Amino acid sequence: MSSLPTPEEIRLLRKRAGLTQKELATRAGVSQSLIARIEGGSVDPRLSTLRKILAVIEEALEKHSKAHHVMHTPVITLSPNDNLEKAAKIMWKYGISQIPVVDEKKRVIGTVYEDTVIKKILSLKNAEQVFRMRVESVLEDPLPVVSPDDTIDKVLRILLSGVPAVVVTDKGQPVGIITKSDVIALYLHRSSSRK
């Protein structure tokens, strides 16, 4: 069984969830003074009360989770002038199936997919020739873009539209990437922390 959160952790979680003490108390069905005393460490609540409070915080956190909470960083990128051998080696090394391609100003201009490289090898029947090709020759549309403060709900809706990942950008430059696996891991972690 995981250890119970400290009063300070409860206060930090409440704030991270965007809840006031009064909002938390109302939603959990307890008094605001109880929340204040729990956070102050002057009272140890019953386990059932603590579970109600934590459930309210967790629900609020899920609604307030942002892209920057889930994204992988730094983003591995390619240049249009890189060759497909470099792309293939990066995909193999990091276990990824797509890589954003950026221009000289580090703006995302397209994507290279593992499937595209494989199809090229099969169509030309010459891996060496394919690996010498430039990334720009197989460049596909950029992955969808979200901001660091976009909600996980928005990210999920985009991922469910059939794309494998979204790129998180700040001021036009990639700062993170989120795949379906990352979102599943987020919910899996939250599910196991409830037990």
Backbone as CSV, one residue per row, in Angstrom:
resi,resn,N_x,N_y,N_z,CA_x,CA_y,CA_z,C_x,C_y,C_z
1,MET,0.848,-1.193,0.000,0.000,0.000,0.000,0.884,1.243,0.000
2,SER,0.519,2.230,-0.804,1.339,3.432,-0.877,1.106,4.286,0.370
3,SER,2.106,5.094,0.743,1.991,5.906,1.943,1.003,7.045,1.722
4,LEU,0.417,7.511,2.807,-0.551,8.598,2.730,0.175,9.912,2.494
5,PRO,-0.480,10.843,1.798,0.181,12.126,1.550,0.301,12.942,2.836
6,THR,1.342,13.729,2.901,1.548,14.614,4.046,0.604,15.809,3.920
7,PRO,0.393,16.558,5.008,-0.430,17.767,4.912,0.066,18.728,3.824
8,GLU,1.380,18.887,3.719,1.954,19.780,2.701,1.653,19.260,1.291
9,GLU,1.752,17.942,1.107,1.452,17.360,-0.208,-0.017,17.568,-0.573
10,ILE,-0.905,17.433,0.406,-2.339,17.666,0.145,-2.551,19.110,-0.288
11,ARG,-1.908,20.049,0.411,-2.046,21.467,0.056,-1.519,21.733,-1.361
12,LEU,-0.354,21.175,-1.675,0.227,21.376,-3.009,-0.642,20.757,-4.099
13,LEU,-1.160,19.550,-3.845,-2.033,18.901,-4.820,-3.302,19.711,-5.041
14,ARG,-3.882,20.225,-3.949,-5.101,21.044,-4.062,-4.833,22.263,-4.935
15,LYS,-3.721,22.939,-4.675,-3.389,24.136,-5.461,-3.128,23.787,-6.921
16,ARG,-2.415,22.672,-7.147,-2.128,22.244,-8.516,-3.408,21.918,-9.279
17,ALA,-4.426,21.436,-8.529,-5.711,21.111,-9.138,-6.565,22.354,-9.348
18,GLY,-6.095,23.506,-8.882,-6.832,24.745,-9.081,-8.026,24.890,-8.153
19,LEU,-7.969,24.261,-6.981,-9.082,24.306,-6.032,-8.746,25.185,-4.836
20,THR,-9.730,25.947,-4.351,-9.579,26.641,-3.079,-9.951,25.653,-1.982
21,GLN,-9.616,25.991,-0.747,-10.014,25.130,0.369,-11.536,24.988,0.417
22,LYS,-12.235,26.088,0.157,-13.701,26.076,0.204,-14.272,25.155,-0.880
23,GLU,-13.731,25.251,-2.116,-14.203,24.388,-3.207,-13.956,22.915,-2.894
24,LEU,-12.775,22.627,-2.383,-12.443,21.247,-2.035,-13.387,20.736,-0.954
25,ALA,-13.625,21.551,0.074,-14.508,21.151,1.175,-15.919,20.875,0.664
26,THR,-16.436,21.759,-0.179,-17.792,21.587,-0.705,-17.910,20.305,-1.515
27,ARG,-16.964,20.080,-2.406,-17.018,18.888,-3.261,-16.822,17.590,-2.480
28,ALA,-16.023,17.645,-1.412,-15.758,16.445,-0.616,-16.794,16.240,0.490
29,GLY,-17.648,17.246,0.685,-18.680,17.124,1.708,-18.148,17.256,3.123
30,VAL,-17.138,18.103,3.294,-16.575,18.355,4.622,-16.515,19.870,4.826
31,SER,-16.124,20.288,6.033,-16.035,21.729,6.298,-14.698,22.289,5.808
32,GLN,-14.718,23.592,5.479,-13.489,24.254,5.056,-12.479,24.265,6.196
33,SER,-12.958,24.396,7.414,-12.027,24.415,8.556,-11.305,23.072,8.697
34,LEU,-11.993,21.967,8.343,-11.328,20.657,8.390,-10.197,20.606,7.368
35,ILE,-10.466,21.109,6.170,-9.422,21.138,5.129,-8.232,21.957,5.621
36,ALA,-8.513,23.123,6.226,-7.439,23.988,6.725,-6.636,23.274,7.815
37,ARG,-7.320,22.564,8.701,-6.617,21.865,9.781,-5.811,20.681,9.242
38,ILE,-6.352,19.978,8.241,-5.606,18.868,7.630,-4.328,19.395,6.983
39,GLU,-4.472,20.482,6.198,-3.309,21.060,5.529,-2.316,21.643,6.528
40,GLY,-2.812,22.108,7.643,-1.934,22.655,8.675,-1.289,21.586,9.534
41,GLY,-1.762,20.347,9.398,-1.182,19.243,10.151,-1.675,19.137,11.576
42,SER,-2.745,19.868,11.912,-3.226,19.842,13.295,-4.279,18.760,13.541
43,VAL,-4.696,18.060,12.476,-5.671,16.988,12.635,-5.359,15.864,11.652
44,ASP,-5.556,14.635,12.096,-5.421,13.476,11.221,-6.832,13.014,10.849
45,PRO,-7.225,13.173,9.590,-8.585,12.798,9.207,-8.753,11.279,9.162
46,ARG,-10.008,10.854,9.249,-10.288,9.432,9.056,-9.899,9.063,7.629
47,LEU,-9.563,7.805,7.421,-9.143,7.341,6.100,-10.240,7.565,5.071
48,SER,-11.488,7.333,5.440,-12.601,7.522,4.493,-12.719,8.987,4.080
49,THR,-12.493,9.903,5.015,-12.544,11.343,4.697,-11.381,11.715,3.785
50,LEU,-10.208,11.201,4.111,-9.033,11.481,3.286,-9.235,10.960,1.866
51,ARG,-9.828,9.773,1.728,-10.081,9.217,0.386,-11.019,10.120,-0.410
52,LYS,-12.071,10.642,0.247,-13.002,11.549,-0.447,-12.271,12.798,-0.925
53,ILE,-11.440,13.351,-0.042,-10.691,14.570,-0.390,-9.749,14.307,-1.555
54,LEU,-9.015,13.201,-1.490,-8.070,12.872,-2.560,-8.776,12.563,-3.870
55,ALA,-9.966,11.951,-3.807,-10.728,11.664,-5.034,-11.146,12.960,-5.717
56,VAL,-11.565,13.962,-4.922,-11.951,15.259,-5.481,-10.739,15.936,-6.121
57,ILE,-9.611,15.898,-5.431,-8.381,16.502,-5.967,-7.975,15.808,-7.261
58,GLU,-8.022,14.477,-7.266,-7.609,13.735,-8.458,-8.513,14.042,-9.652
59,GLU,-9.811,14.122,-9.409,-10.757,14.458,-10.492,-10.445,15.845,-11.053
60,ALA,-10.169,16.796,-10.155,-9.831,18.152,-10.600,-8.505,18.166,-11.346
61,LEU,-7.537,17.378,-10.876,-6.243,17.305,-11.566,-6.402,16.770,-12.981
62,GLU,-7.252,15.744,-13.150,-7.469,15.180,-14.480,-8.013,16.239,-15.425
63,LYS,-8.926,17.063,-14.927,-9.510,18.110,-15.769,-8.508,19.221,-16.049
64,HIS,-7.556,19.398,-15.141,-6.582,20.478,-15.296,-5.235,20.011,-15.837
65,SER,-5.091,18.715,-16.133,-3.823,18.237,-16.673,-3.554,18.907,-18.017
66,LYS,-2.342,19.293,-18.194,-1.948,20.016,-19.411,-0.931,19.192,-20.197
67,ALA,-0.756,19.584,-21.436,0.177,18.887,-22.322,1.576,18.833,-21.719
68,HIS,1.997,19.911,-21.069,3.365,19.936,-20.532,3.556,18.950,-19.381
69,HIS,2.464,18.450,-18.784,2.586,17.443,-17.731,2.951,16.064,-18.295
70,VAL,2.637,15.842,-19.575,2.760,14.511,-20.168,3.868,14.412,-21.211
71,MET,4.228,15.528,-21.805,5.129,15.508,-22.967,6.513,14.975,-22.635
72,HIS,7.131,14.392,-23.670,8.539,13.988,-23.603,9.368,15.138,-24.131
73,THR,10.462,15.379,-23.468,11.349,16.443,-23.901,12.795,16.028,-23.636
74,PRO,13.760,16.450,-24.396,13.654,17.264,-25.600,13.094,16.459,-26.771
75,VAL,12.636,17.185,-27.775,12.089,16.545,-28.966,13.235,16.182,-29.902
76,ILE,13.243,14.929,-30.347,14.225,14.492,-31.332,13.701,14.934,-32.688
77,THR,14.512,15.669,-33.425,14.086,16.182,-34.733,15.128,15.868,-35.795
78,LEU,14.697,16.037,-37.025,15.579,15.899,-38.180,15.518,17.165,-39.005
79,SER,16.525,17.332,-39.855,16.549,18.413,-40.836,16.155,17.818,-42.190
80,PRO,15.581,18.609,-43.092,15.230,18.085,-44.418,16.431,17.522,-45.178
81,ASN,17.631,18.009,-44.842,18.840,17.564,-45.543,19.466,16.306,-44.946
82,ASP,18.985,15.860,-43.786,19.492,14.612,-43.214,19.121,13.454,-44.133
83,ASN,19.887,12.364,-44.057,19.546,11.211,-44.885,18.668,10.233,-44.091
84,LEU,18.045,9.316,-44.806,17.126,8.369,-44.174,17.851,7.350,-43.300
85,GLU,19.144,7.161,-43.531,19.897,6.277,-42.645,19.912,6.862,-41.231
86,LYS,20.138,8.165,-41.136,20.124,8.824,-39.826,18.740,8.678,-39.187
87,ALA,17.689,8.898,-39.973,16.320,8.771,-39.455,16.069,7.360,-38.931
88,ALA,16.471,6.365,-39.704,16.253,4.965,-39.309,17.025,4.617,-38.040
89,LYS,18.257,5.090,-37.933,19.064,4.810,-36.738,18.452,5.446,-35.484
90,ILE,17.955,6.667,-35.630,17.319,7.345,-34.496,16.053,6.596,-34.084
91,MET,15.246,6.194,-35.064,14.017,5.455,-34.757,14.331,4.161,-34.022
92,TRP,15.349,3.457,-34.486,15.722,2.188,-33.858,16.270,2.419,-32.448
93,LYS,17.153,3.403,-32.305,17.794,3.679,-31.009,16.781,4.070,-29.938
94,TYR,15.800,4.912,-30.300,14.862,5.429,-29.310,13.508,4.721,-29.307
95,GLY,13.337,3.763,-30.214,12.070,3.026,-30.257,10.888,3.901,-30.623
96,ILE,11.102,4.801,-31.584,10.025,5.702,-32.019,9.684,5.422,-33.475
97,SER,8.481,5.794,-33.877,8.043,5.484,-35.239,7.797,6.721,-36.088
98,GLN,8.021,7.895,-35.524,7.897,9.131,-36.295,8.827,10.191,-35.714
99,ILE,9.333,11.047,-36.596,10.246,12.104,-36.152,9.833,13.411,-36.831
100,PRO,9.593,14.454,-36.042,9.316,15.757,-36.642,10.545,16.280,-37.388
101,VAL,10.287,16.986,-38.463,11.354,17.591,-39.263,11.223,19.103,-39.116
102,VAL,12.353,19.761,-38.823,12.330,21.209,-38.597,13.210,21.929,-39.609
103,ASP,12.853,23.186,-39.879,13.663,24.004,-40.782,14.798,24.663,-39.997
104,GLU,15.521,25.564,-40.656,16.676,26.190,-40.009,16.287,27.077,-38.825
105,LYS,15.009,27.507,-38.768,14.533,28.309,-37.636,13.898,27.441,-36.550
106,LYS,14.055,26.124,-36.696,13.538,25.137,-35.728,12.012,25.060,-35.703
107,ARG,11.355,25.477,-36.803,9.904,25.330,-36.914,9.595,23.986,-37.553
108,VAL,8.543,23.323,-37.051,8.168,22.013,-37.585,7.580,22.196,-38.986
109,ILE,8.171,21.464,-39.955,7.700,21.579,-41.341,7.177,20.257,-41.900
110,GLY,7.357,19.168,-41.164,6.893,17.881,-41.663,7.256,16.759,-40.708
111,THR,7.017,15.538,-41.179,7.261,14.353,-40.358,7.811,13.235,-41.225
112,VAL,8.716,12.444,-40.663,9.178,11.214,-41.311,8.639,10.063,-40.477
113,TYR,7.970,9.111,-41.162,7.388,7.959,-40.485,8.171,6.695,-40.803
114,GLU,8.263,5.831,-39.820,8.901,4.531,-39.978,8.262,3.762,-41.138
115,ASP,6.931,3.783,-41.223,6.215,3.079,-42.299,6.650,3.571,-43.676
116,THR,6.878,4.866,-43.790,7.283,5.444,-45.074,8.657,4.923,-45.492
117,VAL,9.573,4.846,-44.532,10.920,4.339,-44.825,10.834,2.872,-45.266
118,ILE,10.032,2.073,-44.563,9.876,0.656,-44.919,9.277,0.500,-46.308
119,LYS,8.253,1.295,-46.606,7.618,1.226,-47.938,8.607,1.588,-49.037
120,LYS,9.464,2.582,-48.771,10.487,2.971,-49.757,11.467,1.814,-50.000
121,ILE,11.873,1.155,-48.911,12.795,0.018,-49.049,12.145,-1.082,-49.883
122,LEU,10.884,-1.375,-49.607,10.183,-2.427,-50.348,9.961,-2.053,-51.808
123,SER,9.654,-0.784,-52.078,9.382,-0.382,-53.466,10.655,-0.317,-54.312
124,LEU,11.760,0.115,-53.709,13.011,0.229,-54.470,13.859,-1.038,-54.382
125,LYS,13.565,-1.885,-53.392,14.302,-3.140,-53.174,15.804,-2.913,-53.032
126,ASN,16.167,-1.738,-52.504,17.581,-1.423,-52.313,17.708,-0.507,-51.097
127,ALA,17.964,-1.123,-49.943,18.025,-0.366,-48.697,19.130,0.693,-48.732
128,GLU,20.280,0.356,-49.320,21.379,1.326,-49.365,20.961,2.587,-50.107
129,GLN,20.261,2.406,-51.214,19.801,3.549,-52.008,18.802,4.379,-51.199
130,VAL,17.902,3.700,-50.514,16.902,4.407,-49.703,17.590,5.186,-48.581
131,PHE,18.539,4.570,-47.907,19.186,5.229,-46.772,20.020,6.440,-47.180
132,ARG,20.417,6.515,-48.449,21.147,7.687,-48.933,20.196,8.839,-49.276
133,MET,18.908,8.549,-49.432,17.928,9.582,-49.784,17.821,10.614,-48.665
134,ARG,17.483,11.831,-49.060,17.291,12.884,-48.064,15.890,12.784,-47.455
135,VAL,15.797,13.238,-46.233,14.521,13.248,-45.511,13.459,14.007,-46.302
136,GLU,13.855,15.117,-46.950,12.883,15.929,-47.679,12.177,15.148,-48.792
137,SER,12.792,14.058,-49.259,12.182,13.283,-50.347,11.017,12.415,-49.871
138,VAL,10.906,12.191,-48.567,9.795,11.386,-48.033,8.993,12.161,-46.982
139,LEU,9.209,13.451,-46.954,8.568,14.306,-45.964,7.047,14.270,-46.096
140,GLU,6.367,14.044,-44.981,4.906,14.069,-44.953,4.444,15.235,-44.099
141,ASP,3.131,15.445,-44.041,2.589,16.573,-43.287,3.086,16.575,-41.845
142,PRO,3.193,17.768,-41.262,3.603,17.835,-39.854,2.564,17.166,-38.945
143,LEU,3.019,16.652,-37.829,2.102,16.158,-36.804,1.299,17.344,-36.269
144,PRO,0.107,17.094,-35.752,-0.657,18.198,-35.158,0.123,18.853,-34.031
145,VAL,-0.148,20.122,-33.817,0.585,20.911,-32.831,-0.370,21.371,-31.728
146,VAL,0.108,21.307,-30.486,-0.628,21.856,-29.344,0.322,22.739,-28.539
147,SER,-0.238,23.562,-27.677,0.598,24.395,-26.810,0.817,23.672,-25.485
148,PRO,1.827,24.060,-24.722,2.090,23.400,-23.442,0.901,23.460,-22.478
149,ASP,0.065,24.486,-22.607,-1.070,24.646,-21.696,-2.373,24.068,-22.220
150,ASP,-2.353,23.439,-23.387,-3.565,22.766,-23.865,-3.862,21.578,-22.959
151,THR,-5.146,21.268,-22.821,-5.545,20.199,-21.904,-5.273,18.821,-22.492
152,ILE,-5.173,17.837,-21.595,-5.010,16.451,-22.025,-6.228,16.013,-22.818
153,ASP,-7.410,16.529,-22.460,-8.628,16.200,-23.220,-8.470,16.597,-24.688
154,LYS,-7.923,17.782,-24.930,-7.704,18.234,-26.311,-6.701,17.318,-27.014
155,VAL,-5.624,16.987,-26.320,-4.608,16.092,-26.882,-5.240,14.746,-27.240
156,LEU,-6.056,14.207,-26.334,-6.725,12.921,-26.578,-7.607,12.969,-27.814
157,ARG,-8.385,14.044,-27.941,-9.267,14.170,-29.116,-8.449,14.157,-30.411
158,ILE,-7.302,14.826,-30.394,-6.447,14.851,-31.591,-5.885,13.459,-31.859
159,LEU,-5.384,12.804,-30.815,-4.804,11.472,-30.987,-5.846,10.468,-31.472
160,LEU,-7.088,10.620,-31.019,-8.140,9.699,-31.441,-8.588,9.947,-32.880
161,SER,-8.125,11.033,-33.484,-8.459,11.290,-34.886,-7.604,10.452,-35.834
162,GLY,-6.646,9.694,-35.272,-5.863,8.787,-36.105,-4.394,9.119,-36.243
163,VAL,-3.933,10.181,-35.585,-2.505,10.510,-35.655,-1.758,9.806,-34.526
164,PRO,-0.491,9.457,-34.733,0.256,8.718,-33.707,0.819,9.593,-32.588
165,ALA,0.919,10.906,-32.833,1.538,11.788,-31.846,1.151,13.230,-32.127
166,VAL,1.367,14.074,-31.125,1.233,15.518,-31.315,2.519,16.173,-30.837
167,VAL,2.860,17.275,-31.466,4.054,18.028,-31.079,3.603,19.206,-30.224
168,VAL,4.285,19.402,-29.114,4.004,20.537,-28.244,4.986,21.638,-28.623
169,THR,4.444,22.804,-29.002,5.325,23.899,-29.414,5.116,25.116,-28.528
170,ASP,6.182,25.882,-28.391,6.141,27.147,-27.668,6.856,28.161,-28.540
171,LYS,6.161,29.223,-28.883,6.700,30.261,-29.782,7.151,29.655,-31.103
172,GLY,6.378,28.669,-31.591,6.641,28.064,-32.890,7.694,26.969,-32.910
173,GLN,8.356,26.724,-31.786,9.409,25.711,-31.755,8.992,24.510,-30.910
174,PRO,9.355,23.297,-31.333,8.957,22.109,-30.571,9.658,22.032,-29.216
175,VAL,8.849,21.816,-28.162,9.409,21.672,-26.814,9.063,20.310,-26.212
176,GLY,8.192,19.560,-26.887,7.808,18.250,-26.387,7.010,17.486,-27.415
177,ILE,6.815,16.207,-27.151,6.007,15.364,-28.034,5.194,14.422,-27.144
178,ILE,3.966,14.148,-27.567,3.079,13.266,-26.804,2.541,12.201,-27.747
179,THR,2.695,10.930,-27.353,2.144,9.817,-28.118,0.965,9.224,-27.358
180,LYS,0.243,8.322,-28.010,-0.862,7.626,-27.341,-0.358,6.884,-26.114
181,SER,0.828,6.307,-26.202,1.408,5.575,-25.070,1.612,6.480,-23.865
182,ASP,1.985,7.732,-24.102,2.198,8.672,-22.997,0.899,8.946,-22.249
183,VAL,-0.200,9.096,-23.003,-1.492,9.356,-22.365,-1.967,8.119,-21.615
184,ILE,-1.760,6.942,-22.221,-2.130,5.697,-21.534,-1.334,5.573,-20.234
185,ALA,-0.050,5.890,-20.278,0.797,5.801,-19.081,0.308,6.753,-17.993
186,LEU,-0.140,7.948,-18.380,-0.673,8.908,-17.413,-1.861,8.311,-16.674
187,TYR,-2.820,7.761,-17.439,-4.021,7.208,-16.812,-3.720,5.910,-16.064
188,LEU,-2.767,5.141,-16.539,-2.374,3.920,-15.833,-1.758,4.265,-14.483
189,HIS,-0.912,5.292,-14.461,-0.288,5.744,-13.219,-1.348,6.223,-12.241
190,ARG,-2.315,6.993,-12.741,-3.371,7.504,-11.863,-4.237,6.369,-11.337
191,SER,-4.495,5.383,-12.200,-5.315,4.244,-11.791,-4.620,3.443,-10.695
192,SER,-3.310,3.205,-10.857,-2.587,2.412,-9.857,-2.398,3.195,-8.555
193,SER,-2.378,4.530,-8.628,-2.220,5.303,-7.396,-3.508,5.339,-6.584
194,ARG,-4.635,4.980,-7.207,-5.903,4.930,-6.473,-5.998,3.699,-5.595
195,LYS,-5.199,2.663,-5.926,-5.307,1.382,-5.204,-4.625,1.430,-3.856
